[in-house]
Structures are given as structure tokens and as C-alpha cells.
């Protein structure tokens, strides 16, 4: 069950970038509450500020206006309670998988735990993502999907309260992507992490999320990207993709997202028929 009290609060957030051509407003008026243990996906066309919003929650960017809070505290920079998984695994090539995860463990726990306990934490995280067998392999010795599993293990090993994922499966083939989505469903059920994920994949968003946040792109008349619509996904957990393929609620949510994305893509021409799911 999710707590009703907001765990992450995004309040009136604007983001303005300074460029050589002047100021560029990337986001405007973003208000969003995320409950503890909730899985939220951000979806929208390229340039609608999804990654910018994720980086604001990560503390990698500071808002030009408004405030972001995590567990009632202002987000003023990166913190161990918020772990980020990027599309590119960003593993250090000269370290083994275990040592890559251990590096993250040490940043959080080294001051209060002995090395054997730190190693045990790293091993447990690799086991959680099914990568214990590759603990002593280097990144160049494993596949792209396996690298991404290690990247997720590294984030989970920090025992974050919030898992922030920026298209974590975007660079993978369809089958590997499906396997990792299924793994992520199990991992989140086990860890009860709060997750905010950026994705372009409609089926991924519906399969994984409790709510899908749809973002509208900047408009030709100069309006910044903003939060357009929030779609609840009232599917029971645990979820199984094969069973959901013909589920009426799943199909309804999928069509709602596709219709939103298609309307945004069609731009001013609203007379075009909506794409059927």
C-alpha cells in the first residue's frame, strides 16, 4: 500500500536555461505529488522536459522557480536517498561488476560498516538483479542488458528511498527490455522503492506504473513544456505482461497515452483521427 502523504513534492517548478541566444524556459508550472512506494512514469515527445524534471528531483539541477521536497526536506543537491539509473550504464570499465557496485555501497555505508559487510551488500544487490554469476567479470565481458542490470544493482545497493530512472532500457533490444521490465516489477515489489522513470515506451509505462505523467512539449508561440495530464493505472499487482495483453483496463490506459502522444504530434491539426491502440 502507498502512503497517502506525498513523499516527493514538486511545487510550482520552472526551469530556465541561460543560452547564447538568451533565456530558454524548459519547464513551467510543474506541480506533482508522489506517494511513498509509488511508481510514476514520465512520458511525452522529445524536448518536453522529462529528463530535466528527473534531474531536478535527482538534485543535479536547481529550479529557477518553485521548490522540490523529498521526505519533507528540500532537495538542494544529489543525495544517497535518491539513486539514478541512466540509459547508459556508465560502469567503470577497469572494475569488475562487483567492484562497480561496491564503489556505490562505499559512498553510503563505508563510514559505519566494515568491508566484509560492504562486500555482502554489493553481492546481495547483484543477486537481486540476477547478476551474481558475473560478479568478477568486467563490463566489456558482458552484454548490454547485463551491464544495465549491474547499473540497477549499483543504484539498489545504496538502499535509496527513491529510484530515478532515465530511459533505463531504451538502448536494449525488445526481448532483453521485456525481461528487465519483468525483473524491475519483481525488484520494486521486494524493495518497495518509490520510482520515477522517464520513458518513450507506452507499453512499458502502462505495465510498470501506478500513474503516468504526460508532458506537453513547448509550443511554437513560446509556451514552455508543462505537465498536461496524469493518468492513473488501476491494474492490480503483481502484474504479468501476457495476462495483461488483452486486459480491458490495460488497453484503455494504453490507448489514452497513445491518443495523448498522437494529438501532441499532430500539433495544430486536431482534425486527424486518433491512432487506435
Secondary structure in CASP SS format (residue, H / E / C, confidence):
PFRMAT SS
TARGET T0000
AUTHOR 0000-0000-0000
METHOD secondary structure of the structure
MODEL  1
X C 1.00
X C 1.00
X C 1.00
X C 1.00
X C 1.00
X E 1.00
X E 1.00
X E 1.00
X E 1.00
X E 1.00
X E 1.00
X E 1.00
X E 1.00
X E 1.00
X E 1.00
X E 1.00
X E 1.00
X E 1.00
X E 1.00
X C 1.00
X C 1.00
X E 1.00
X E 1.00
X E 1.00
X E 1.00
X E 1.00
X E 1.00
X E 1.00
X E 1.00
X E 1.00
X E 1.00
X E 1.00
X E 1.00
X E 1.00
X E 1.00
X C 1.00
X C 1.00
X C 1.00
X E 1.00
X E 1.00
X E 1.00
X E 1.00
X E 1.00
X C 1.00
X C 1.00
X C 1.00
X C 1.00
X C 1.00
X C 1.00
X H 1.00
X H 1.00
X H 1.00
X H 1.00
X H 1.00
X H 1.00
X H 1.00
X H 1.00
X H 1.00
X C 1.00
X C 1.00
X C 1.00
X C 1.00
X C 1.00
X C 1.00
X E 1.00
X E 1.00
X E 1.00
X E 1.00
X E 1.00
X E 1.00
X C 1.00
X C 1.00
X E 1.00
X E 1.00
X C 1.00
X C 1.00
X C 1.00
X C 1.00
X C 1.00
X C 1.00
X C 1.00
X E 1.00
X E 1.00
X E 1.00
X E 1.00
X C 1.00
X C 1.00
X C 1.00
X C 1.00
X C 1.00
X C 1.00
X C 1.00
X C 1.00
X C 1.00
X C 1.00
X E 1.00
X H 1.00
X H 1.00
X H 1.00
X H 1.00
X H 1.00
X H 1.00
X H 1.00
X H 1.00
X H 1.00
X H 1.00
X H 1.00
X H 1.00
X H 1.00
X C 1.00
X C 1.00
X C 1.00
X C 1.00
X C 1.00
X H 1.00
X H 1.00
X H 1.00
X H 1.00
X H 1.00
X H 1.00
X H 1.00
X H 1.00
X H 1.00
X H 1.00
X H 1.00
X H 1.00
X H 1.00
X H 1.00
X C 1.00
X C 1.00
X C 1.00
X H 1.00
X H 1.00
X H 1.00
X C 1.00
X C 1.00
X C 1.00
X E 1.00
X H 1.00
X H 1.00
X H 1.00
X C 1.00
X C 1.00
X H 1.00
X H 1.00
X H 1.00
X H 1.00
X H 1.00
X H 1.00
X H 1.00
X H 1.00
X H 1.00
X H 1.00
X H 1.00
X H 1.00
X H 1.00
X H 1.00
X C 1.00
X C 1.00
X C 1.00
X C 1.00
X E 1.00
X E 1.00
X E 1.00
X E 1.00
X E 1.00
X C 1.00
X C 1.00
X C 1.00
X C 1.00
X C 1.00
X C 1.00
X C 1.00
X H 1.00
X H 1.00
X H 1.00
X H 1.00
X H 1.00
X H 1.00
X H 1.00
X H 1.00
X H 1.00
X H 1.00
X H 1.00
X H 1.00
X H 1.00
X H 1.00
X H 1.00
X H 1.00
X H 1.00
X H 1.00
X C 1.00
X C 1.00
X E 1.00
X E 1.00
X E 1.00
X E 1.00
X E 1.00
X C 1.00
X C 1.00
X C 1.00
X H 1.00
X H 1.00
X H 1.00
X H 1.00
X H 1.00
X H 1.00
X H 1.00
X C 1.00
X C 1.00
X E 1.00
X E 1.00
X E 1.00
X E 1.00
X E 1.00
X E 1.00
X C 1.00
X C 1.00
X C 1.00
X C 1.00
X C 1.00
X C 1.00
X C 1.00
X C 1.00
X E 1.00
X E 1.00
X E 1.00
X E 1.00
X E 1.00
X E 1.00
X E 1.00
X E 1.00
X C 1.00
X C 1.00
X C 1.00
X C 1.00
X C 1.00
X C 1.00
X C 1.00
X C 1.00
X H 1.00
X H 1.00
X H 1.00
X H 1.00
X C 1.00
X C 1.00
X C 1.00
X H 1.00
X H 1.00
X H 1.00
X H 1.00
X H 1.00
X H 1.00
X H 1.00
X H 1.00
X H 1.00
X H 1.00
X H 1.00
X H 1.00
X H 1.00
X H 1.00
X H 1.00
X H 1.00
X H 1.00
X H 1.00
X H 1.00
X C 1.00
X C 1.00
X C 1.00
X C 1.00
X C 1.00
X C 1.00
X C 1.00
X C 1.00
X C 1.00
X C 1.00
X C 1.00
END
